[in-house]
């Protein structure tokens, strides 16, 4: 039983470390986009901007399909 508890504790510790690493990466500066935009841009902002772009393209595709247009 003791081994099972230590395995659970190890798993929780690793999960917490991964979550912290992901949060730290999201808040870190993106060198590529910061260089292109000439201001500090975080990885989180890059992901959000790309998500908006994907949603916009999906909306455009849906509108074109509903209007009967084809590519």
ZARODO-601490 format. One record per residue (C-alpha): y negated, z, x negated; residue in one letter. Coordinates in steps of 0.25 Angstrom, whole numbers. Layout:
N
{pt {Y, Z, X}, "a"};
...
REM end
This chain:
71
{pt {0, 0, 0}, "x"};
{pt {-9, 3, -12}, "x"};
{pt {-7, -11, -17}, "x"};
{pt {-11, -17, -4}, "x"};
{pt {-24, -9, -3}, "x"};
{pt {-28, -13, -17}, "x"};
{pt {-25, -28, -14}, "x"};
{pt {-34, -26, -1}, "x"};
{pt {-45, -20, -10}, "x"};
{pt {-44, -31, -20}, "x"};
{pt {-45, -42, -9}, "x"};
{pt {-57, -35, -3}, "x"};
{pt {-64, -34, -17}, "x"};
{pt {-61, -48, -20}, "x"};
{pt {-67, -53, -7}, "x"};
{pt {-79, -44, -9}, "x"};
{pt {-81, -50, -22}, "x"};
{pt {-80, -65, -17}, "x"};
{pt {-89, -62, -6}, "x"};
{pt {-99, -56, -16}, "x"};
{pt {-97, -68, -25}, "x"};
{pt {-100, -78, -13}, "x"};
{pt {-112, -71, -9}, "x"};
{pt {-117, -71, -23}, "x"};
{pt {-115, -86, -24}, "x"};
{pt {-122, -89, -11}, "x"};
{pt {-134, -82, -16}, "x"};
{pt {-134, -88, -30}, "x"};
{pt {-143, -99, -33}, "x"};
{pt {-138, -114, -32}, "x"};
{pt {-142, -120, -45}, "x"};
{pt {-140, -135, -40}, "x"};
{pt {-149, -133, -27}, "x"};
{pt {-159, -124, -34}, "x"};
{pt {-161, -135, -44}, "x"};
{pt {-162, -146, -34}, "x"};
{pt {-172, -138, -25}, "x"};
{pt {-179, -131, -36}, "x"};
{pt {-178, -117, -29}, "x"};
{pt {-167, -107, -28}, "x"};
{pt {-156, -111, -18}, "x"};
{pt {-144, -102, -16}, "x"};
{pt {-130, -107, -14}, "x"};
{pt {-131, -101, 1}, "x"};
{pt {-143, -110, 4}, "x"};
{pt {-136, -122, -2}, "x"};
{pt {-124, -119, 7}, "x"};
{pt {-132, -117, 19}, "x"};
{pt {-140, -130, 17}, "x"};
{pt {-127, -138, 15}, "x"};
{pt {-122, -132, 28}, "x"};
{pt {-134, -136, 36}, "x"};
{pt {-133, -150, 30}, "x"};
{pt {-118, -151, 35}, "x"};
{pt {-122, -146, 49}, "x"};
{pt {-133, -156, 49}, "x"};
{pt {-124, -167, 45}, "x"};
{pt {-114, -163, 56}, "x"};
{pt {-125, -163, 67}, "x"};
{pt {-129, -177, 62}, "x"};
{pt {-115, -182, 63}, "x"};
{pt {-113, -176, 77}, "x"};
{pt {-126, -181, 82}, "x"};
{pt {-122, -195, 77}, "x"};
{pt {-108, -194, 83}, "x"};
{pt {-114, -189, 97}, "x"};
{pt {-124, -201, 97}, "x"};
{pt {-112, -211, 95}, "x"};
{pt {-116, -215, 82}, "x"};
{pt {-106, -218, 71}, "x"};
{pt {-107, -218, 56}, "x"};
REM end
